[in-house]
Amino acid sequence: MDKASASLEGTAIYDCLVVGGGPCGLTVARKVAEKGFSVAVVEEHGEIGLPLHCAGLVSCYGARELGIPSHCILNRVRGARIYSPGGEVLEVCREEDVAVVVDRERLDKYFAKLAERCGAQIFLGCKI
């Protein structure tokens, strides 16, 4: 990742410009780069994965589809307790896992490495 670059000024022409270095942007960058296109990812923050933007809860189906590796999974979820404003509690439980909790920083960095291995260039500290 090009940590020093805060600007795309004077850089090469790219076939594809991806705005945002989160899981979606990095997945798109990887898939486009795999097809042989030149790809630039611009991320406004100075480091991939920071600051954290969500709790990192992903359905098991989504985790499989995205190919989330086990080293990015912190916990598995089979149920939840939902508390209403009136104090009522609804408990939902399943026999099998329905979701995983991921380490978002680690996951984002993993997706960035995959995109770079496919040829995408990542520019940090860039605002569009």
N, C-alpha and C positions, 0 to 999 in steps of 0.2 A: 504494500500500500504506500502510496506517495504521501507520506506524512508532512513533507515540507511544502507541498504545493497548496497554495490558497487560491489559485487562479488557473483557469484553462487558457489564458491569454498566450498566444504564440505556440500552442500545442498543435498536434496533428489533427487532421479531419477524421472523424469517426463515422462509421455507418449507423451507430446507435448510441444515443445519450440516455442514460438512466438517471433519473433524479431521485436520490434517496438510497442509502446503503443499509436498509433494513432487510428482513427476510424476503419480502416480495421483490424488491429491487434487485437484490443480489441473485435471487433465483432466476429472474428474467435475464440479467446480465450473463449468467452462466449458460443458460439455454441458447441465447442468441450467439454468444461466443463459440459454443459447441458447433454451431452451423457454419462457422468460418467468418463471421462478420466481426469487424473491429468495434469494440465496445468501451465506452467510458462511463464510469459510475461517479457521480458527484454527490458527496455527503457533506452537509453543512457543519457537522461536528468534527472535532479533531481526532476522534477515535471511533472505530466501528464498535457498536454495541453499547456505547455510552452517550448520553445518559440513558438509563432504562426507561422504556416507554410503556410497558405493560407487565402484568403479573406472570406471563409466560405459561398460560394454561392452553393446551392444544389437545384437540380430540385425538383418540388413538388412530382414527382413520386419517386425519390430517398429518399426524406424525409419520405414518407409513408412507403416505403419498409424497411428503416432502423429503423422506429419507433421513429423518432426524436420528443421528447416531446415539447409542446408549450413553456415551460419555457426556452428552448434553442434557440428559434426563435426570432431574433431581428426585422426582417422586412419581408414583402412579396413583390415580384417583379412581375409586369405585363408587363413590357417593358423595352426598353433600347435605348439609343442613341449611335450610333457607329460613331466615327470620323475617317475619312481616313487621311493619311498623306497629301493629297492634299487639305484638308479642307472641303471636302464634308461630309454631315451628313446623316446617314440612321437611321430613327426612326422606331422601332418595338414596337407595342402596342397590347395587348390582353385584352379581357373583363375579363378573369379569371386569377388567379395567375399562374405563370409558374415556379417560383422558390422562395426559401426562403433564407434569410441571417441568418446564425446561429452564435451564440457566440461559437467559436471553443473551447476556454478553458473550458467553462461550459459543452459543448457537450462531449468533450474528458473525462472529469471527470465523467460525467454521465455514459458513456460507461464503464469506469473503475469500477465504483461501481457495475454495472450489472455483469461484468465479475467476480468480487470478490464474489458477492452473489452466483454465480454458482460454486464457488470453485477455480477459477483461482488465482494464486499468482502473484503479480506484483513486480518486482525488478527494482528499480530506480537507475540511475547513473551507469548502466552496459553497457559496450561496448563489442561487440562480434567481 
